[in-house]
Amino acid sequence: MCLLRKNNVILHMDEACTNVVVEDDRVVGIETSKGSYSFDVVIVATGGKSFVSTGSSGDGYQWAQNLDIKVSDLYPGLVALRTKEDFDLAGLSLSNVGIQIKKGKRVLYKECGDILFTHEGLSGPAILAMSSYVINSKPERIILDLICDKSIDEVDMLLLERMNYSSNKKLSHILETMIPKRLVQYVMNRLYIDASLKANETTKAQRRSISELLKCLSFEIANFAGFEQAMITVGGIKTNQIQPQTMETKKIKGLKFIGEVLDLDAQTGGYNLQIAWTTGYVAGSTIKEGAN
Ligand SMILES: Cc1cc2nc3c(=O)[nH]c(=O)nc-3n(C[C@H](O)[C@H](O)[C@H](O)COP(=O)(O)OP(=O)(O)OC[C@H]3O[C@@H](n4cnc5c(N)ncnc54)[C@H](O)[C@@H]3O)c2cc1C
């Protein structure tokens, strides 16, 4: 705020911009809910169309399209996944889980990371990161590898060793040494294995089916949460219409676009904020020496 005052920046709060005014391929000002203003340079920094409660409703895309500036298809990005199956695991988080996203037999995405079970499906850093890659490919299945540093035979051998070592113990208690208790209950239920089964009563087929499920826990994907829950918008003003040295459009003199309204997006970790700051800096700092 101090810097703004020092530099005589005038803020117009509670005044929505409604249009960018262009004459003869040169920006001449803006219209707002309270009037109109003349400017030589206009920087559009309206953000994406996700998380509307933050004030970003996608106005910048509309202004661009009205001026024949191309906008690529828009999708919600960094967003949670909804599964068709219901499971009572909400709140359970797991580290270092293998994630595979499939459409038919085709693998669309493969990564390892941290996940969180929710009331509707799955979230967490690895799920959010994955969403931006596959959301427009209509993925069908997510397959989780709960012990991704071991092969299925190694998991089976580990389970067998623990069962032999504690043969009189309940199978569920042995599994709790490998995965969280809530997940043990889910695995046993999903495989119709009696919760009271002891290690020495467990058949080889039952043990193998558990090892397979730990390596390949599959859920049908219903969809992804929408723009209202998405952290970013994928797509936007195509960057080949922008001069990266100034962020000015190649088509309309004095008109600049910065931040999330552009067709630029990245993973979590501050990269999207960095895009906004960097493009904002370039657009602002080149106003004087730009060809405006
Ligand atoms: C919950 C959440 C968590 C996030 N976490 C991260 C993170 O960890 N790391 C990361 O890199 N990114 C994260 N992001 C994304 C990041 O916040 C955005 O990419 C970044 O803020 C985009 O900056 P921007 O200035 O382009 O747009 P915004 O920050 O969206 O700002 C746009 C501004 O324009 C205003 N506006 C829109 N239309 C008009 C209009 N017609 N008239 C006047 N004003 C208007 C809006 O009110 C808003 O204040 C997160 C986003 C959300 C929603």
The ligand as a MOL file (V3000), in Angstrom:
LIG
                    3D

  0  0  0     0  0            999 V3000
M  V30 BEGIN CTAB
M  V30 COUNTS 53 58 0 0 0
M  V30 BEGIN ATOM
M  V30 1 C -7.6540 -21.8390 -3.1730 0
M  V30 2 C -6.5160 -21.5370 -4.0970 0
M  V30 3 C -5.2400 -21.9400 -3.7580 0
M  V30 4 C -4.1750 -21.6660 -4.6260 0
M  V30 5 N -2.9270 -22.0930 -4.2880 0
M  V30 6 C -1.8990 -21.8310 -5.1020 0
M  V30 7 C -0.5690 -22.2430 -4.7660 0
M  V30 8 O -0.3410 -22.8450 -3.7240 0
M  V30 9 N 0.4250 -21.9570 -5.6490 0
M  V30 10 C 0.1980 -21.2960 -6.8130 0
M  V30 11 O 1.1360 -21.0660 -7.5710 0
M  V30 12 N -1.0280 -20.8990 -7.1580 0
M  V30 13 C -2.0830 -21.1530 -6.3440 0
M  V30 14 N -3.3370 -20.7280 -6.6810 0
M  V30 15 C -3.5030 -20.0610 -7.9910 0
M  V30 16 C -3.0600 -18.6000 -7.8900 0
M  V30 17 O -3.7100 -17.9800 -6.7900 0
M  V30 18 C -3.4400 -17.8990 -9.2090 0
M  V30 19 O -2.8300 -18.5540 -10.2890 0
M  V30 20 C -2.9680 -16.4490 -9.1840 0
M  V30 21 O -3.5360 -15.7620 -8.0880 0
M  V30 22 C -3.3720 -15.7650 -10.4780 0
M  V30 23 O -3.0730 -14.4010 -10.3520 0
M  V30 24 P -3.8020 -13.3340 -11.2600 0
M  V30 25 O -3.3370 -12.0160 -10.7260 0
M  V30 26 O -3.6130 -13.6500 -12.6830 0
M  V30 27 O -5.3570 -13.5150 -10.9700 0
M  V30 28 P -6.1610 -13.4280 -9.6060 0
M  V30 29 O -5.2600 -13.6170 -8.4310 0
M  V30 30 O -7.3080 -14.3550 -9.7710 0
M  V30 31 O -6.6620 -11.9320 -9.5440 0
M  V30 32 C -7.6080 -11.4430 -10.4810 0
M  V30 33 C -8.2550 -10.2130 -9.8650 0
M  V30 34 O -9.0070 -9.5570 -10.8680 0
M  V30 35 C -10.2360 -9.1570 -10.3120 0
M  V30 36 N -11.2290 -9.0550 -11.3970 0
M  V30 37 C -11.7010 -10.0290 -12.2010 0
M  V30 38 N -12.5610 -9.5560 -13.0850 0
M  V30 39 C -12.6410 -8.2120 -12.8500 0
M  V30 40 C -13.3690 -7.1490 -13.4360 0
M  V30 41 N -14.2010 -7.3620 -14.4560 0
M  V30 42 N -13.2010 -5.9020 -12.9390 0
M  V30 43 C -12.3680 -5.6570 -11.9140 0
M  V30 44 N -11.6320 -6.6490 -11.2990 0
M  V30 45 C -11.7850 -7.9050 -11.7730 0
M  V30 46 C -10.5870 -10.2450 -9.3150 0
M  V30 47 O -11.4860 -9.7520 -8.3420 0
M  V30 48 C -9.2240 -10.5720 -8.7420 0
M  V30 49 O -8.9410 -9.7520 -7.6370 0
M  V30 50 C -4.4020 -20.9850 -5.8470 0
M  V30 51 C -5.6920 -20.5570 -6.1560 0
M  V30 52 C -6.7410 -20.8270 -5.3100 0
M  V30 53 C -8.1220 -20.3660 -5.6730 0
M  V30 END ATOM
M  V30 BEGIN BOND
M  V30 1 1 1 2
M  V30 2 1 2 3
M  V30 3 2 2 52
M  V30 4 2 3 4
M  V30 5 1 4 5
M  V30 6 1 4 50
M  V30 7 2 5 6
M  V30 8 1 6 7
M  V30 9 1 6 13
M  V30 10 2 7 8
M  V30 11 1 7 9
M  V30 12 1 9 10
M  V30 13 2 10 11
M  V30 14 1 10 12
M  V30 15 2 12 13
M  V30 16 1 13 14
M  V30 17 1 14 15
M  V30 18 1 14 50
M  V30 19 1 15 16
M  V30 20 1 16 17
M  V30 21 1 16 18
M  V30 22 1 18 19
M  V30 23 1 18 20
M  V30 24 1 20 21
M  V30 25 1 20 22
M  V30 26 1 22 23
M  V30 27 1 23 24
M  V30 28 2 24 25
M  V30 29 1 24 26
M  V30 30 1 24 27
M  V30 31 1 27 28
M  V30 32 2 28 29
M  V30 33 1 28 30
M  V30 34 1 28 31
M  V30 35 1 31 32
M  V30 36 1 32 33
M  V30 37 1 33 34
M  V30 38 1 33 48
M  V30 39 1 34 35
M  V30 40 1 35 36
M  V30 41 1 35 46
M  V30 42 1 36 37
M  V30 43 1 36 45
M  V30 44 2 37 38
M  V30 45 1 38 39
M  V30 46 1 39 40
M  V30 47 2 39 45
M  V30 48 1 40 41
M  V30 49 2 40 42
M  V30 50 1 42 43
M  V30 51 2 43 44
M  V30 52 1 44 45
M  V30 53 1 46 47
M  V30 54 1 46 48
M  V30 55 1 48 49
M  V30 56 2 50 51
M  V30 57 1 51 52
M  V30 58 1 52 53
M  V30 END BOND
M  V30 END CTAB
M  END
